[in-house]
């Protein structure tokens, strides 16, 4: 089976000044406004360190979003 997805194809981190290999791909709109200066289109690729930063920056809003779906 061939490689699938942009991470499997060896995409690099989209944070300006970072050239590490990407480990996660997110919609750019989810990453904007978190303090990470990114370059990219629809999808943003983040390396391990920047993904961890993104998770810390968005923890509260992700908890709220998750709680909205856990009501029932």
C-alpha positions in Angstrom: 0.0 0.0 0.0 1.3 3.5 -0.8 1.9 6.4 1.4 -1.2 8.4 2.4 -1.6 11.8 3.9 0.8 14.7 4.0 2.6 13.5 7.2 3.4 10.1 5.7 4.9 11.9 2.6 7.4 13.7 4.8 5.8 17.2 5.3 7.8 19.7 7.4 6.5 21.9 10.2 4.7 25.0 8.9 5.8 27.2 11.8 8.0 30.0 10.4 11.6 29.2 11.2 11.1 25.5 12.0 12.3 22.8 9.6 11.5 19.7 11.7 9.4 16.8 10.4 5.7 17.1 10.9 3.8 14.7 13.2 0.3 16.2 13.1 -1.8 17.9 10.5 -4.6 20.4 11.5 -6.9 22.7 9.8 -5.2 26.1 9.6 -8.2 27.9 11.2 -7.7 25.8 14.4 -4.1 26.9 14.6 -4.5 30.6 13.8 -4.8 32.8 16.9 -2.7 30.6 19.2 0.5 32.6 19.0 2.2 30.3 16.4 3.3 32.1 13.3 2.5 29.7 10.5 2.8 29.7 6.7 0.4 27.5 4.8 -2.9 26.9 3.1 -5.9 24.8 4.2 -3.8 22.4 6.3 -1.1 23.2 8.8 1.6 20.6 9.7 3.1 20.8 13.2 6.2 19.1 14.6 6.1 17.4 18.0 7.2 20.5 19.9 4.8 22.9 18.2 1.9 20.5 18.4 2.5 20.3 22.2 2.5 24.2 22.3 -0.8 24.2 20.3 -2.4 21.7 22.7 -1.4 23.8 25.7 -2.7 27.0 24.1 -6.1 25.5 23.1 -6.7 23.2 26.1 -9.5 25.2 27.6 -11.4 25.8 24.4 -11.1 22.1 23.4 -12.4 21.1 26.8 -15.5 23.3 26.3 -16.0 21.9 22.8 -15.7 18.4 24.1 -18.2 19.1 26.9 -20.7 20.3 24.3 -20.8 16.8 22.8 -20.7 14.9 26.1 -24.0 16.3 27.4 -26.1 13.4 26.2 
